[in-house]
Amino acid sequence: MLLAVFEIVIMLLWVLSWIIIGQAILSWLVAFNVINTHNDFVRTLLQALDRITAPLYRPIRKILPDFGGLDFSPLVVLLIIWGLQTLLSGVARDLALSGY
């Protein structure tokens, strides 16, 4: 049972990492005027992704120094997520090997 919980958390972290990657790519496309924000679908998608990722970025943005127009908070959050995935995978593997 505990092993299944670890697997679900790892999967949710994987989905969250793809959401962050998609939000970052979409924000770049808007910044370079490849995608127009006057489109209702694009605007709604951007707002939804921003609402999902803003609480994750906020504490990181408080810590990171200002790099001008560059925002490294998605990269930092992705590194934290990947570290958590590795840690949880190791714990899940140890639980599986111990027979729990």
Number of C-alpha atoms within 10 A of each C-alpha: 6 11 16 10 11 17 15 12 15 21 13 13 17 15 12 17 20 13 16 21 15 14 21 18 12 18 16 13 13 15 11 10 10 10 15 13 14 8 9 10 10 15 13 12 14 18 13 12 17 18 11 15 18 13 10 16 19 11 12 15 16 10 9 12 10 11 8 6 6 7 15 15 19 20 15 16 19 18 13 13 17 16 12 15 20 13 13 17 17 12 14 20 14 13 13 12 9 8 7 10
